[in-house]
Amino acid sequence: MKIFISADMEGISGVATNMQLTKDSEYQRFRKLMTQDVNAAIAGAFDGGATDVVVADGHGNMSNILIEDLDERATLISGNNRVMCQLEGLDETFNGVFFVGHHGREGGDERAVINHTLAGVCVTELRVNGQVVGETQLNARVAGQFGVPALFVTGDDAYVREVQFDLPHVVGAVVKRGIDRYAAELLPPRKAQQVIRAQAGEAMKRVGHVPPLVVPGPVTFEVEFKTTAQAHMTTTIPLVEQVGPKTIRFTSPDMVTAYKLFWGCVIIGMTATTGVLGQVNA
């Protein structure tokens, strides 16, 4: 059995503020914790019968996990030039996907720790066929096109509830209780990793019993950005229509195509935040 792990950082055990993820602050401590949480999920997957695990580092520049400390039974996808963003490497050969260290969406539960939707600097809200979704719900729909079900998530309690409202079959490992976007009641990492390993093992029991979440095409995305400039500059892509001062819409034939286009719009939106040529000298 093959398991794909998409790893983020905001939902990792011990994380409560953005400062802990900032490279000139406490980042080195927390990339170690990220690696340990991922290792706990890998161990749980193998406990439950996995024969192959692939981990995609999906936070920030996507090169946070310490390969020298990673469970040697897994392989790691690292680096940020990716067409498939947090799902790079996923295909039809996998039996399930785990989301380790992910977080709630912006505009959802106000207690979800460091809540945002893919790129906090530019995205306010994402709607798929009219339904507001966060990163995990989006990724689960993309995985569904490959026939791969979402099985397991780790993060704060508000995030786990958010995902299970949409995907009630998903097993959750709660590693902290959200108090505010920048505050949480934390389990000690060693205890949190025990919970992750045990719950990942439980999730493996659902392989073959949980259907993938398949969204038939065509698929319409609406994205609300933080600024008018971010929204406007995405219309350099001819398929993208600006339908409001900060909102764009596009329709794609399927979820994978829509996901790639959304990721491209986010890249443009992030770049347009301070002007696309703001760092270029004449």
C-alpha positions as a Markdown table, in Angstrom:
| # | Residue | x | y | z |
|---|---|---|---|---|
| 1 | Met | 0.0 | 0.0 | 0.0 |
| 2 | Lys | 1.2 | 3.4 | -0.9 |
| 3 | Ile | 0.6 | 6.5 | 1.2 |
| 4 | Phe | 1.2 | 10.1 | 0.2 |
| 5 | Ile | 1.9 | 12.6 | 3.0 |
| 6 | Ser | 1.4 | 16.4 | 2.3 |
| 7 | Ala | 3.2 | 18.2 | 5.2 |
| 8 | Asp | 2.6 | 21.8 | 6.2 |
| 9 | Met | 4.0 | 23.6 | 9.2 |
| 10 | Glu | 1.3 | 25.8 | 10.9 |
| 11 | Gly | -0.4 | 22.7 | 12.3 |
| 12 | Ile | 2.7 | 21.0 | 13.6 |
| 13 | Ser | 2.9 | 20.2 | 17.3 |
| 14 | Gly | 4.3 | 23.1 | 19.3 |
| 15 | Val | 3.5 | 25.9 | 16.8 |
| 16 | Ala | 1.4 | 28.8 | 18.0 |
| 17 | Thr | 2.7 | 31.9 | 16.3 |
| 18 | Asn | 4.1 | 33.0 | 12.9 |
| 19 | Met | 7.3 | 34.1 | 14.7 |
| 20 | Gln | 8.1 | 30.4 | 15.3 |
| 21 | Leu | 8.1 | 29.9 | 11.5 |
| 22 | Thr | 10.2 | 32.9 | 10.7 |
| 23 | Lys | 13.8 | 32.1 | 9.6 |
| 24 | Asp | 15.4 | 34.8 | 11.6 |
| 25 | Ser | 13.6 | 33.7 | 14.7 |
| 26 | Glu | 12.8 | 30.1 | 16.0 |
| 27 | Tyr | 12.5 | 28.4 | 12.6 |
| 28 | Gln | 15.2 | 25.8 | 13.1 |
| 29 | Arg | 13.5 | 24.4 | 16.3 |
| 30 | Phe | 10.2 | 24.0 | 14.5 |
| 31 | Arg | 11.5 | 22.4 | 11.3 |
| 32 | Lys | 12.8 | 19.7 | 13.6 |
| 33 | Leu | 9.4 | 19.3 | 15.2 |
| 34 | Met | 7.9 | 19.2 | 11.7 |
| 35 | Thr | 10.2 | 16.4 | 10.8 |
| 36 | Gln | 9.3 | 14.5 | 13.9 |
| 37 | Asp | 5.6 | 14.9 | 13.4 |
| 38 | Val | 6.0 | 13.6 | 9.8 |
| 39 | Asn | 8.0 | 10.7 | 11.1 |
| 40 | Ala | 5.2 | 9.8 | 13.5 |
| 41 | Ala | 2.8 | 9.8 | 10.6 |
| 42 | Ile | 5.2 | 7.6 | 8.6 |
| 43 | Ala | 5.5 | 5.2 | 11.4 |
| 44 | Gly | 1.7 | 5.0 | 11.8 |
| 45 | Ala | 1.3 | 4.3 | 8.1 |
| 46 | Phe | 3.8 | 1.5 | 8.2 |
| 47 | Asp | 2.2 | 0.2 | 11.5 |
| 48 | Gly | -1.0 | -0.1 | 9.5 |
| 49 | Gly | 0.5 | -1.9 | 6.5 |
| 50 | Ala | 1.9 | 0.7 | 4.2 |
| 51 | Thr | 4.7 | -0.5 | 2.0 |
| 52 | Asp | 5.7 | 2.8 | 0.4 |
| 53 | Val | 5.4 | 6.4 | 1.7 |
| 54 | Val | 6.1 | 9.6 | -0.2 |
| 55 | Val | 6.3 | 12.9 | 1.7 |
| 56 | Ala | 5.8 | 16.3 | 0.0 |
| 57 | Asp | 7.0 | 19.2 | 2.0 |
| 58 | Gly | 4.3 | 21.8 | 1.4 |
| 59 | His | 5.1 | 24.8 | 3.7 |
| 60 | Gly | 6.6 | 28.1 | 2.5 |
| 61 | Asn | 9.5 | 27.5 | 0.3 |
| 62 | Met | 8.7 | 23.7 | 0.5 |
| 63 | Ser | 12.2 | 22.8 | 1.8 |
| 64 | Asn | 11.7 | 22.6 | 5.6 |
| 65 | Ile | 11.8 | 18.9 | 6.5 |
| 66 | Leu | 15.3 | 17.7 | 7.5 |
| 67 | Ile | 16.1 | 14.9 | 5.2 |
| 68 | Glu | 18.9 | 13.7 | 7.4 |
| 69 | Asp | 16.3 | 13.0 | 10.2 |
| 70 | Leu | 13.5 | 11.7 | 8.0 |
| 71 | Asp | 12.4 | 8.1 | 8.6 |
| 72 | Glu | 14.5 | 6.2 | 6.1 |
| 73 | Arg | 11.5 | 4.1 | 4.9 |
| 74 | Ala | 10.1 | 7.2 | 3.2 |
| 75 | Thr | 11.1 | 9.5 | 0.3 |
| 76 | Leu | 10.9 | 13.3 | 0.3 |
| 77 | Ile | 9.8 | 15.8 | -2.4 |
| 78 | Ser | 11.4 | 19.1 | -1.5 |
| 79 | Gly | 11.8 | 22.4 | -3.3 |
| 80 | Asn | 9.3 | 24.9 | -4.7 |
| 81 | Asn | 9.2 | 24.9 | -8.5 |
| 82 | Arg | 6.2 | 22.6 | -8.6 |
| 83 | Val | 3.2 | 22.5 | -10.9 |
| 84 | Met | 1.1 | 20.6 | -8.3 |
| 85 | Cys | 2.1 | 22.6 | -5.3 |
| 86 | Gln | 1.4 | 20.6 | -2.1 |
| 87 | Leu | 0.4 | 17.5 | -4.1 |
| 88 | Glu | 3.5 | 17.2 | -6.2 |
| 89 | Gly | 4.2 | 13.5 | -6.8 |
| 90 | Leu | 0.6 | 12.3 | -6.2 |
| 91 | Asp | -0.8 | 9.9 | -8.8 |
| 92 | Glu | -3.2 | 7.0 | -9.2 |
| 93 | Thr | -0.8 | 4.5 | -7.6 |
| 94 | Phe | -1.5 | 5.8 | -4.1 |
| 95 | Asn | -4.0 | 4.3 | -1.7 |
| 96 | Gly | -4.5 | 7.3 | 0.5 |
| 97 | Val | -3.3 | 10.8 | 1.4 |
| 98 | Phe | -2.4 | 12.1 | 4.8 |
| 99 | Phe | -2.3 | 15.9 | 5.7 |
| 100 | Val | 0.2 | 16.5 | 8.5 |
| 101 | Gly | 0.6 | 19.8 | 10.1 |
| 102 | His | -2.1 | 21.6 | 8.1 |
| 103 | His | -4.3 | 24.4 | 9.3 |
| 104 | Gly | -7.8 | 25.9 | 9.0 |
| 105 | Arg | -8.9 | 28.3 | 6.3 |
| 106 | Glu | -9.1 | 32.0 | 6.5 |
| 107 | Gly | -12.6 | 33.2 | 7.4 |
| 108 | Gly | -13.5 | 29.9 | 9.2 |
| 109 | Asp | -13.2 | 29.3 | 12.9 |
| 110 | Glu | -11.4 | 32.3 | 14.5 |
| 111 | Arg | -9.6 | 29.9 | 16.9 |
| 112 | Ala | -7.8 | 28.0 | 14.1 |
| 113 | Val | -4.1 | 28.6 | 14.6 |
| 114 | Ile | -2.4 | 30.7 | 11.8 |
| 115 | Asn | -5.5 | 30.2 | 9.6 |
| 116 | His | -5.1 | 31.1 | 5.9 |
| 117 | Thr | -5.9 | 29.7 | 2.5 |
| 118 | Leu | -2.7 | 28.6 | 0.7 |
| 119 | Ala | -1.1 | 32.1 | 0.6 |
| 120 | Gly | -2.1 | 34.3 | 3.5 |
| 121 | Val | -0.5 | 37.3 | 1.8 |
| 122 | Cys | -3.0 | 37.3 | -1.0 |
| 123 | Val | -5.9 | 34.9 | -0.8 |
| 124 | Thr | -8.9 | 35.8 | 1.4 |
| 125 | Glu | -11.3 | 33.0 | 0.2 |
| 126 | Leu | -11.5 | 30.2 | -2.3 |
| 127 | Arg | -14.8 | 28.8 | -3.6 |
| 128 | Val | -15.1 | 25.6 | -5.6 |
| 129 | Asn | -18.4 | 25.3 | -7.5 |
| 130 | Gly | -19.7 | 27.8 | -5.0 |
| 131 | Gln | -18.5 | 26.0 | -1.8 |
| 132 | Val | -15.9 | 27.7 | 0.4 |
| 133 | Val | -13.0 | 25.4 | 0.9 |
| 134 | Gly | -9.6 | 25.5 | 2.7 |
| 135 | Glu | -6.4 | 23.9 | 1.6 |
| 136 | Thr | -7.1 | 20.4 | 2.8 |
| 137 | Gln | -10.6 | 20.3 | 1.3 |
| 138 | Leu | -9.2 | 21.6 | -2.0 |
| 139 | Asn | -6.4 | 19.0 | -2.0 |
| 140 | Ala | -8.8 | 16.2 | -1.1 |
| 141 | Arg | -10.8 | 17.1 | -4.2 |
| 142 | Val | -7.8 | 17.1 | -6.4 |
| 143 | Ala | -6.6 | 13.8 | -4.9 |
| 144 | Gly | -10.1 | 12.4 | -5.7 |
| 145 | Gln | -9.5 | 12.9 | -9.4 |
| 146 | Phe | -6.6 | 10.5 | -9.1 |
| 147 | Gly | -8.9 | 8.0 | -7.2 |
| 148 | Val | -7.0 | 8.7 | -4.0 |
| 149 | Pro | -9.1 | 9.3 | -0.8 |
| 150 | Ala | -8.0 | 11.7 | 2.0 |
| 151 | Leu | -7.7 | 9.5 | 5.2 |
| 152 | Phe | -5.9 | 11.4 | 7.9 |
| 153 | Val | -5.1 | 15.0 | 9.2 |
| 154 | Thr | -3.1 | 16.5 | 12.0 |
| 155 | Gly | -3.4 | 20.0 | 13.5 |
| 156 | Asp | -5.4 | 22.0 | 15.9 |
| 157 | Asp | -8.9 | 21.1 | 17.1 |
| 158 | Ala | -10.7 | 23.8 | 15.0 |
| 159 | Tyr | -8.9 | 22.6 | 11.8 |
| 160 | Val | -9.8 | 19.0 | 12.4 |
| 161 | Arg | -13.4 | 19.9 | 13.0 |
| 162 | Glu | -13.4 | 22.0 | 9.8 |
| 163 | Val | -12.1 | 19.1 | 7.7 |
| 164 | Gln | -14.3 | 16.5 | 9.2 |
| 165 | Phe | -17.4 | 18.6 | 8.6 |
| 166 | Asp | -16.6 | 18.3 | 4.9 |
| 167 | Leu | -14.9 | 14.9 | 5.0 |
| 168 | Pro | -16.5 | 13.0 | 8.0 |
| 169 | His | -14.6 | 9.8 | 7.3 |
| 170 | Val | -11.2 | 11.4 | 7.8 |
| 171 | Val | -9.3 | 10.4 | 11.0 |
| 172 | Gly | -7.9 | 13.4 | 12.9 |
| 173 | Ala | -5.0 | 13.7 | 15.4 |
| 174 | Val | -5.5 | 16.9 | 17.5 |
| 175 | Val | -2.1 | 18.2 | 18.7 |
| 176 | Lys | -3.3 | 21.5 | 20.1 |
| 177 | Arg | -6.3 | 23.5 | 21.1 |
| 178 | Gly | -6.7 | 26.8 | 19.2 |
| 179 | Ile | -7.3 | 29.9 | 21.4 |
| 180 | Asp | -6.7 | 32.5 | 18.8 |
| 181 | Arg | -5.0 | 32.8 | 15.4 |
| 182 | Tyr | -1.8 | 33.4 | 17.3 |
| 183 | Ala | -2.3 | 31.4 | 20.5 |
| 184 | Ala | -2.9 | 27.7 | 21.4 |
| 185 | Glu | -2.9 | 25.2 | 24.2 |
| 186 | Leu | -0.2 | 22.7 | 23.1 |
| 187 | Leu | 0.4 | 19.1 | 23.8 |
| 188 | Pro | 4.1 | 18.4 | 24.5 |
| 189 | Pro | 5.6 | 17.3 | 21.1 |
| 190 | Arg | 6.5 | 13.7 | 22.3 |
| 191 | Lys | 2.9 | 13.2 | 23.4 |
| 192 | Ala | 1.5 | 14.8 | 20.2 |
| 193 | Gln | 3.7 | 12.5 | 18.1 |
| 194 | Gln | 2.3 | 9.4 | 20.0 |
| 195 | Val | -1.2 | 10.6 | 19.1 |
| 196 | Ile | -0.2 | 11.1 | 15.5 |
| 197 | Arg | 1.3 | 7.7 | 15.2 |
| 198 | Ala | -1.7 | 6.0 | 16.8 |
| 199 | Gln | -4.3 | 7.8 | 14.7 |
| 200 | Ala | -2.3 | 7.3 | 11.5 |
| 201 | Gly | -2.5 | 3.6 | 12.2 |
| 202 | Glu | -6.2 | 3.9 | 12.7 |
| 203 | Ala | -6.6 | 5.7 | 9.4 |
| 204 | Met | -4.8 | 2.9 | 7.6 |
| 205 | Lys | -7.7 | 0.6 | 8.5 |
| 206 | Arg | -9.9 | 2.8 | 6.2 |
| 207 | Val | -7.8 | 2.0 | 3.1 |
| 208 | Gly | -10.1 | 0.4 | 0.6 |
| 209 | His | -13.2 | 1.3 | 2.6 |
| 210 | Val | -13.4 | 5.1 | 1.9 |
| 211 | Pro | -14.2 | 6.4 | -1.6 |
| 212 | Pro | -12.2 | 9.3 | -3.1 |
| 213 | Leu | -14.0 | 12.7 | -3.3 |
| 214 | Val | -14.6 | 13.0 | -7.0 |
| 215 | Val | -15.8 | 16.4 | -8.4 |
| 216 | Pro | -17.1 | 16.0 | -11.9 |
| 217 | Gly | -16.1 | 18.7 | -14.4 |
| 218 | Pro | -16.4 | 21.3 | -15.4 |
| 219 | Val | -15.2 | 23.0 | -12.2 |
| 220 | Thr | -15.5 | 26.7 | -11.4 |
| 221 | Phe | -13.2 | 28.5 | -9.0 |
| 222 | Glu | -13.8 | 31.9 | -7.5 |
| 223 | Val | -10.9 | 33.5 | -5.6 |
| 224 | Glu | -11.1 | 36.6 | -3.5 |
| 225 | Phe | -7.8 | 38.3 | -3.1 |
| 226 | Lys | -6.5 | 40.8 | -0.5 |
| 227 | Thr | -6.0 | 43.6 | -2.9 |
| 228 | Thr | -7.3 | 44.8 | -6.3 |
| 229 | Ala | -3.8 | 44.6 | -7.8 |
| 230 | Gln | -3.5 | 40.9 | -7.0 |
| 231 | Ala | -6.8 | 40.1 | -8.6 |
| 232 | His | -6.2 | 42.4 | -11.6 |
| 233 | Met | -2.8 | 40.9 | -12.5 |
| 234 | Thr | -4.1 | 37.3 | -12.6 |
| 235 | Thr | -6.1 | 38.4 | -15.7 |
| 236 | Thr | -2.9 | 38.3 | -17.7 |
| 237 | Ile | -4.0 | 34.6 | -18.0 |
| 238 | Pro | -6.8 | 34.8 | -20.7 |
| 239 | Leu | -8.9 | 32.1 | -19.0 |
| 240 | Val | -9.3 | 34.3 | -15.8 |
| 241 | Glu | -12.1 | 36.8 | -15.5 |
| 242 | Gln | -12.2 | 39.6 | -12.9 |
| 243 | Val | -15.8 | 39.7 | -11.5 |
| 244 | Gly | -15.2 | 42.1 | -8.7 |
| 245 | Pro | -12.6 | 44.6 | -7.4 |
| 246 | Lys | -10.8 | 41.7 | -5.6 |
| 247 | Thr | -12.4 | 38.6 | -7.1 |
| 248 | Ile | -11.6 | 36.4 | -10.1 |
| 249 | Arg | -13.4 | 33.5 | -11.6 |
| 250 | Phe | -12.4 | 30.7 | -14.0 |
| 251 | Thr | -13.8 | 27.4 | -15.2 |
| 252 | Ser | -11.7 | 24.4 | -16.0 |
| 253 | Pro | -12.6 | 21.0 | -17.4 |
| 254 | Asp | -11.5 | 19.1 | -14.3 |
| 255 | Met | -10.1 | 19.5 | -10.7 |
| 256 | Val | -6.4 | 18.9 | -11.6 |
| 257 | Thr | -6.5 | 21.6 | -14.4 |
| 258 | Ala | -8.3 | 24.0 | -12.1 |
| 259 | Tyr | -5.8 | 23.4 | -9.3 |
| 260 | Lys | -2.9 | 24.2 | -11.5 |
| 261 | Leu | -4.5 | 27.3 | -12.8 |
| 262 | Phe | -5.4 | 28.4 | -9.2 |
| 263 | Trp | -1.8 | 27.8 | -8.1 |
| 264 | Gly | -0.6 | 29.9 | -11.1 |
| 265 | Cys | -3.0 | 32.7 | -10.1 |
| 266 | Val | -1.7 | 32.6 | -6.5 |
| 267 | Ile | 1.9 | 32.8 | -7.8 |
| 268 | Ile | 0.9 | 35.9 | -9.8 |
| 269 | Gly | -1.0 | 37.3 | -6.8 |
| 270 | Met | 1.9 | 37.0 | -4.5 |
| 271 | Thr | 4.2 | 38.6 | -7.0 |
| 272 | Ala | 1.8 | 41.5 | -7.6 |
| 273 | Thr | 1.5 | 42.3 | -3.9 |
| 274 | Thr | 4.2 | 45.0 | -4.1 |
| 275 | Gly | 4.3 | 45.3 | -7.9 |
| 276 | Val | 5.5 | 42.6 | -10.2 |
| 277 | Leu | 8.6 | 44.5 | -11.3 |
| 278 | Gly | 9.2 | 46.1 | -7.9 |
| 279 | Gln | 12.5 | 44.3 | -7.4 |
| 280 | Val | 13.8 | 44.9 | -10.9 |
| 281 | Asn | 16.3 | 47.6 | -11.6 |
| 282 | Ala | 16.0 | 49.6 | -14.8 |
